[in-house]
């Protein structure tokens, strides 16, 4: 590869998988919580990483992971571990979990957009950051609806953008 150019390629299957999984399990949790009032239905969110990772494995079965993909996966793993720790911590301390998840995943989307040099994805990441505001104001099960809308913007739409722009963007080193 020419030293003057670096190629960044990432097709966005991870974005879509996580986004659609969060939306699906949010809808399922919301219905179950509204019908029963049993907070154990929040545990349905444990299905998100299972379904998302299965989807990613199936979609990327025959594809080699680029250096950019590895870098983005590393970022997502770090943010994912922080999110899991926050979920565990929520059982011991009272804090706005969905608001923190929203800001964390919004920042993750912004970082991914920066790595890929995709301004639209960076802007969509700010939906997650600013999505913290309604999540701090609204309480109860309605937060699940808001987090679903946020994940539509910070995960599903960026994944669709990346899938339609499968040509690698190029950044010239100065």
Secondary structure by P-SEA (a helix, b strand, c coil): ccccbbbbbbccaaaaaaaaaaaaaaaaaaaaaaacccccccccccaaaaaaaaaaaaaaccccccaaaaaaaaaaaaaaaaaaaaaaaaaccccaaaaaaaaaaaaaaaaaaaaaccaaaaaaaaaaaaaaaaaacccccaaaaaaaaaaaaacaaaaaaaaaaccbbbbbcc
